[in-house]
Amino acid sequence: MGARKKHAPRRGSLGLRPRKRASRLVPRIKTWPEVASENPLPLAFLAYKAGMTHVFVIDDVPGSITQGREIFMPVTVLEAPPMVALALRVYGYDPNIGLYTLGEAWVQPETVVEKYKLDIYRAIPRLRFPDTEKAVKKLEEKLNEIYDVRIIAATQPRLVGGLSKKKPDLIEIKIGGGGSLTDRFNYAANLLGNEIKITDVFKEGQLVDVIAVTRGKGFQGVIKRFGVKELPRWHKHRKGSRSGPGTRGPATTFSWSEVPQPGQMGFHRRTEYNKRIIKIGENGLEITPAGGFLHYGIVRSTYVLLAGSIPGTPKRPIVLRHPVRPTWTPESAPRITYISLQSKQGN
């Protein structure tokens, strides 16, 4: 009698391949939404994860079975001090090669260092660029060729309560909304050397997409990595119960990457869609629990409350982006009746 054919569901999502370490800690945004707004605005913002707490809110989701009632909600706290616009970058478009850079206009680093005490030389050691006004005028001459307008912004780690570093994180942000491309270009040009607050990008109650690098777990086996069933420990094997699935079969039958294998787990770039902003506040001390957040400390500047959990560890850079596929459009933020400030130290 021949061997019985094995039937089992496949392990792991093929949409998350390759399961390798993220190439950068601050993820690059690959997809940008089309935002309907009268005025131009940046479409993303960079914040830092502080920790989690819980709140009670009045449910305002249409059609919810608890609509109008007070409900419990876990929230993630992000610290989001103002960012500084360092450069204006414009792109052209070719159907054969896609987007290509037309030019850039950078602020003079001395002005940023004096005005905001921003250690920009830690991020770009040899930052030497020509006059900003001349560079912007050269870009204006190419308005007919411009397809996309973006800015390069830097965070201010000195304003973050839980960070000890001085080197700012850089991110490229698309400018959306507005009536025309000229409006977006003029808006971006006026931003150079100025601060961008999170209230300039988002408002309370709206949905956002969260892009971040997950918590790293190192090299793991197939049981933890893919959920493969462990062999019985008491008999029928002598070389371990947590080994791999065995032979992969002929190459024509199985794809090499589809078979569960040990390898890197965690520290992957991931996107979570439609996280709702519950609250944006200016004073982080009003949201900091007794004793501070674990592995982070005290929130000192602008903070954001996001419903639910998000990827990453405390202090991890988190990119918030306007949603690319929103499920609904909230009119306002839910009313908060209670915010937990109890100690997270386990006492």
C-alpha positions in Angstrom: 0.0 0.0 0.0 1.4 3.3 -1.0 2.2 6.3 1.2 -0.8 8.3 2.1 -0.9 11.8 0.5 -0.7 14.5 3.1 -3.1 17.4 3.1 -2.5 20.5 5.3 -3.1 24.2 5.0 0.0 26.2 4.0 1.9 28.0 6.7 2.6 31.7 6.6 1.4 34.4 4.2 3.1 34.6 0.8 2.3 38.3 0.8 4.9 39.0 3.4 7.9 37.6 1.5 10.8 38.0 1.7 10.9 37.6 5.5 14.2 39.5 5.9 15.4 42.3 8.1 14.2 45.8 7.2 16.8 47.8 5.3 16.2 51.0 7.3 14.8 51.9 10.6 12.8 54.8 9.2 10.7 53.2 6.4 10.4 54.8 3.0 6.8 55.4 1.9 6.1 53.6 -1.3 2.5 54.5 -2.0 0.8 58.0 -1.6 -3.0 58.6 -1.6 -4.9 61.3 -3.4 -6.2 63.7 -0.8 -9.1 66.1 -1.6 -8.1 69.3 0.2 -8.6 72.9 -0.7 -5.1 73.8 0.7 -1.9 71.9 0.1 -0.6 69.9 3.0 2.1 67.2 3.8 0.7 63.7 3.5 2.8 62.1 6.3 4.5 62.7 9.6 7.2 61.0 11.7 6.6 60.3 15.4 8.1 58.1 18.1 6.4 55.3 20.0 6.2 55.8 23.7 3.9 53.0 24.9 0.3 52.0 25.5 -2.4 52.8 28.0 -6.2 52.6 27.9 -9.1 55.1 27.7 -12.9 55.1 27.9 -14.7 56.8 25.0 -18.2 57.2 23.8 -18.5 55.0 20.7 -19.4 57.0 17.6 -18.8 54.4 14.9 -22.0 54.3 12.7 -23.8 51.0 12.9 -21.8 49.8 15.9 -23.8 47.7 18.5 -22.3 49.9 21.2 -22.9 53.2 19.4 -23.6 56.0 22.0 -22.3 53.9 24.9 -19.1 54.2 26.9 -16.6 51.6 25.8 -13.0 50.5 26.8 -10.3 51.2 24.2 -6.6 50.4 24.3 -4.5 53.2 22.8 -0.9 53.7 21.7 0.8 56.9 22.7 3.2 58.6 20.2 5.3 61.6 20.8 5.3 63.9 17.8 7.3 67.1 18.2 7.4 69.5 15.2 9.5 68.6 12.2 11.7 71.0 10.2 11.5 71.2 6.4 15.1 71.0 5.1 14.7 70.6 1.3 12.3 70.9 -1.6 12.6 68.1 -4.1 10.7 67.9 -7.4 10.2 64.9 -9.7 9.4 64.5 -13.4 7.7 61.5 -15.0 8.7 59.3 -17.9 6.4 56.4 -18.9 9.5 54.2 -19.5 11.4 54.8 -16.3 8.8 56.3 -14.0 9.7 59.1 -11.6 13.1 60.8 -11.8 14.5 63.7 -9.9 14.4 67.1 -11.6 16.2 69.1 -8.8 16.4 70.1 -5.2 16.6 73.2 -3.1 18.1 72.9 0.4 18.0 75.4 3.2 21.3 76.8 4.5 22.3 74.5 7.4 23.6 77.4 9.5 20.1 78.9 9.8 18.5 75.7 10.9 21.2 75.0 13.5 20.9 78.5 15.0 17.1 78.6 14.9 16.2 75.2 16.1 19.5 73.8 17.5 19.1 70.9 15.1 22.2 68.7 14.8 21.7 68.3 11.0 25.4 67.6 10.5 25.0 64.3 12.4 22.6 63.1 9.7 24.3 64.8 6.7 28.0 65.4 7.6 28.9 67.4 4.5 25.9 69.5 4.0 27.0 72.3 1.6 24.5 73.7 -0.9 24.1 76.9 -2.9 21.8 79.8 -2.1 18.3 78.6 -1.4 16.5 81.4 -3.4 18.5 80.7 -6.5 17.8 77.0 -6.3 14.1 77.6 -5.9 14.1 79.9 -8.9 15.8 77.3 -11.0 13.1 74.8 -10.0 10.4 77.4 -10.9 11.7 77.4 -14.5 10.9 73.7 -14.7 7.2 74.0 -13.6 6.0 72.5 -16.9 8.1 69.4 -16.3 7.2 68.9 -12.7 5.1 65.8 -11.9 5.4 65.5 -8.1 6.4 67.9 -5.3 8.0 66.6 -2.1 9.9 67.9 0.9 12.6 66.4 3.0 11.9 66.9 6.7 13.9 66.2 9.9 12.7 65.4 13.4 13.9 67.2 16.5 15.1 64.4 18.9 16.1 67.0 21.5 12.4 67.7 22.1 11.5 64.0 22.6 11.3 63.0 26.3 12.2 59.4 25.8 15.2 59.7 23.4 18.8 60.3 24.3 20.1 60.7 20.8 20.8 63.9 19.0 20.9 62.7 15.4 17.6 63.6 13.6 15.7 61.2 11.4 15.0 62.2 7.8 11.9 61.4 5.8 10.7 62.4 2.3 7.1 63.6 2.4 4.8 64.2 -0.6 2.8 67.4 -0.8 -0.9 66.8 -1.7 -4.1 68.6 -1.9 -4.4 72.1 -3.2 -5.9 73.4 -6.5 -2.9 72.9 -8.8 0.7 71.8 -8.9 1.8 75.5 -8.7 0.0 75.8 -5.3 1.8 72.7 -4.0 5.1 74.0 -5.2 4.7 77.4 -3.6 3.5 75.8 -0.4 6.6 73.6 -0.2 8.9 76.5 -1.1 7.5 78.5 1.8 7.9 75.6 4.2 11.7 75.5 3.8 13.4 76.2 7.1 10.2 76.2 9.0 8.5 73.9 11.4 5.7 71.4 10.5 3.4 70.5 13.3 1.3 67.3 13.3 -1.8 69.5 13.4 -0.8 70.8 10.0 -1.0 67.3 8.6 -3.7 65.4 10.6 -6.8 66.2 12.7 -8.4 64.5 15.6 -10.7 61.6 14.7 -9.4 60.8 11.3 -7.9 57.6 10.0 -4.2 57.1 9.3 -2.0 54.4 8.0 0.9 53.3 10.2 4.2 52.3 8.6 6.9 50.9 11.0 9.5 48.2 11.6 8.3 45.4 13.8 9.9 44.1 17.0 12.9 42.0 16.1 13.0 38.4 17.4 16.1 37.1 15.7 16.6 33.7 14.1 13.7 31.4 14.9 12.6 27.9 14.0 9.6 26.8 12.0 7.3 26.3 15.0 7.5 29.8 16.2 8.0 31.4 12.8 5.2 29.7 10.9 3.2 27.8 13.5 4.1 24.3 12.3 2.8 21.6 14.6 5.4 20.1 17.0 5.9 16.3 16.8 4.9 14.3 19.9 7.7 14.3 22.4 7.3 10.8 23.8 8.1 8.6 20.8 8.5 8.2 17.1 11.5 10.5 16.7 15.0 10.7 18.2 16.4 13.9 16.7 14.1 16.5 18.1 10.5 17.3 18.0 10.8 20.9 16.7 12.6 20.2 13.4 11.5 21.3 10.0 9.0 19.7 7.7 11.6 17.3 6.1 12.0 16.9 2.4 10.8 19.7 0.1 10.0 17.3 -2.7 11.0 17.8 -6.4 11.5 21.3 -7.6 8.5 20.9 -10.0 6.1 20.2 -7.1 7.1 22.7 -4.4 8.4 26.2 -4.6 11.5 26.5 -2.4 10.3 29.6 -0.6 6.8 28.3 0.2 8.0 25.5 2.5 8.4 26.6 6.1 12.0 27.1 7.0 13.8 28.6 10.0 15.2 32.1 9.6 14.8 35.8 10.5 11.6 36.6 12.5 10.7 40.2 13.3 12.3 43.5 12.4 10.2 43.6 9.2 8.8 46.7 7.5 5.0 46.5 7.9 2.0 48.7 7.2 -1.2 48.7 9.3 -4.2 50.5 7.7 -6.9 52.7 9.1 -5.7 53.4 12.7 -7.9 56.2 14.2 -6.4 59.2 15.9 -8.3 59.6 19.2 -6.6 62.7 20.5 -3.8 65.2 19.7 -2.4 67.2 22.7 0.4 69.7 23.2 1.4 68.8 26.8 2.7 65.3 27.0 2.8 65.3 30.8 -1.0 65.1 30.9 -0.8 61.6 29.2 2.3 60.2 31.0 1.4 57.5 33.5 2.9 57.5 37.0 6.6 56.6 36.8 6.6 57.1 33.0 6.3 54.6 30.2 8.3 51.4 30.4 11.6 51.6 28.4 10.7 55.2 27.4 10.1 57.6 30.2 8.2 60.9 30.1 6.4 62.4 27.1 7.3 66.1 27.1 6.1 67.5 23.8 3.1 67.0 21.4 1.5 63.6 21.7 -0.9 61.5 19.6 -3.3 58.8 20.8 -3.9 56.0 18.3 -6.6 53.4 18.8 -5.2 49.9 19.2 -1.6 48.7 18.9 1.0 49.4 16.3 4.3 47.7 15.3 7.6 48.3 16.9 9.2 48.8 20.3 9.3 51.9 22.4 11.4 54.7 20.9 10.8 53.2 17.4 10.3 55.8 14.6 6.7 55.5 13.4 5.5 57.0 10.1 1.9 58.2 9.9 0.4 58.6 6.5 -3.0 59.7 5.1 -5.0 56.5 4.5 -4.8 55.0 1.0 -8.0 53.0 1.4 -10.1 54.5 4.2 -13.1 52.4 5.4 -15.1 55.5 6.5 -14.6 59.2 7.1 -15.1 60.3 10.8 -16.5 63.8 11.2 -14.8 64.3 14.6 -13.0 62.5 17.4 -14.9 60.4 19.9 -15.5 62.0 23.4 -13.0 60.7 25.9 -14.4 60.1 29.4 -11.4 58.6 31.1 -7.6 58.3 30.5 -5.6 55.8 32.6 -2.6 57.3 34.2 -1.9 54.3 36.4 1.7 53.1 36.7 2.9 50.6 34.1 5.6 49.3 36.5 3.5 46.4 37.6 3.0 47.6 41.2 
